[in-house]
Amino acid sequence: MKLLNRSALSVRPTQHFVDWINALEPTMGDDDIALDDVERESTVYLIPEMDTPEALAGFVRERYLEILETELRAWEEDERQWPEAIDWPLFQRFLQVEHSYLAIDLDDEAALEISEVDDSLLMDVDQD
């Protein structure tokens, strides 16, 4: 076990986000994606260690656009299909954020690897 010098944000979609996903490709009835289907697919973002709620709030407010765009891109690459206003109110409406003070790596076998996030990586993860 290794303690990482990071905190973590777990980001999950809200019903508003799911409604947007379903509007991308309208389906009939039971083919719609439900909130339960996507809640299990939260994204974890490692962030600098945050020890106060004020520091966390400031960091999230500073980086919300990157997080929101990453979450939207995971579902739709074509930015023309995204909501018109990509802003703080949309972030608050579309995403739930949970903070964890500690990040611990339980994998004693594999070393941590660092890769830049790009569209192809997001789409590979989404298709698994």
N, C-alpha and C positions, 0 to 999 in steps of 0.2 A: 504494500500500500504506500502511495506517495501523496503527500499533501501538496497541492499546487498553490502557487502564490497568486491565486485568482479567486474571485467570487463568480457567481453564475446567475444568469437570467434565464428562466424558462418562459418561453413565449408560446401561448396557445391561442387559436382563433376563437372569436366569439360567434354568436349566431349571425350577426351582421356580415362577418367575413364569409360565413357559409352561404348566406343568401347571395352574396356577390359571386361566389364560385358557381352556384347553381344557375345564376343568370348568364354566365358565360356560354353555356351550352344547355339551353332549356331542354328538359326531359319531361316525361310524363310520369306523374305519381311516384311510385316506389323507386325509380331510378335516381331521384335526387339524393345528394349527399346530405347526411344528417350531422349535426354537431358532434354526436357521439363518435362518428366515423373519423373525424379529423382531430378531436381533442387528444387522442392517443398519439398524434403525430406532432408533439410539441418540439420546438427547436430550442436547444440550449446554447446560449452565447456566453463564452467566458469573458469576463470583464475584470478590470483592475479591482483589487480588494477594496470594498466599500464598508466603512465602519459606522456611518451615520445615515439615517434616512434622507437627510438633506443632500449628502454627497451622491447617494444613489439617484435621487430625483433629478439632480442636476445632470448627472451622467446620461440618464435615459433621455432627458429632454434634449441633450446635446447630440445624441446618436440615434434618435428615434427614426429619422429618415432612412438611414442605412438599414435598420432592422425592418421597417415597413416595406421598403422596396425589395428586400431579400424575400420576405414572406409572400408578397404579391407575385414576384418572379417565379417562385416555386410552383405556382399554380398557372401563371399565364406570362409567357415571355413577351408577348406583344404589348408594349406599354400603351398603345392606343386603346386597348381593352380595359385598362385600369380605370379606377374611379377618377373623376375629373380633378378633384382637389386632393393632392397627396400632401397632407398636412397633419399637425398635431391632433386636431379633433378626429380625423380619420383613424390615426393610430390608436387613440383611446377607444374609439368605437369598434375597431376591428380586432384588437389584440388584448389579451390578458397577460400580465407580466408578474412573475413570481421571482423573488430574489432569494438566493442561497448564499450565506456568508462564506461557506467553505466549499472547496472543490477538491475531491479526493479521487485519485486514479487507483482503481482496484486491480488493474491489469499489471501483474508483475512480470509478464512475459515480453510484451511489445513496448518498444519505446514510443513516446509521443512523436507524431509526425506533424509537420506544419505544411499546409498547402494553401495557396491563394484561392479564395472562393470566386468561382466564375459560373456563368450560365450552364456550361456543360456539366459541372459538378452537381449543381442543383437539380438538373433534369435527371442525372443518373440516380441520385438518391430518391427522387420522386417516383421513378419507375420501378424501383426494387420492391 
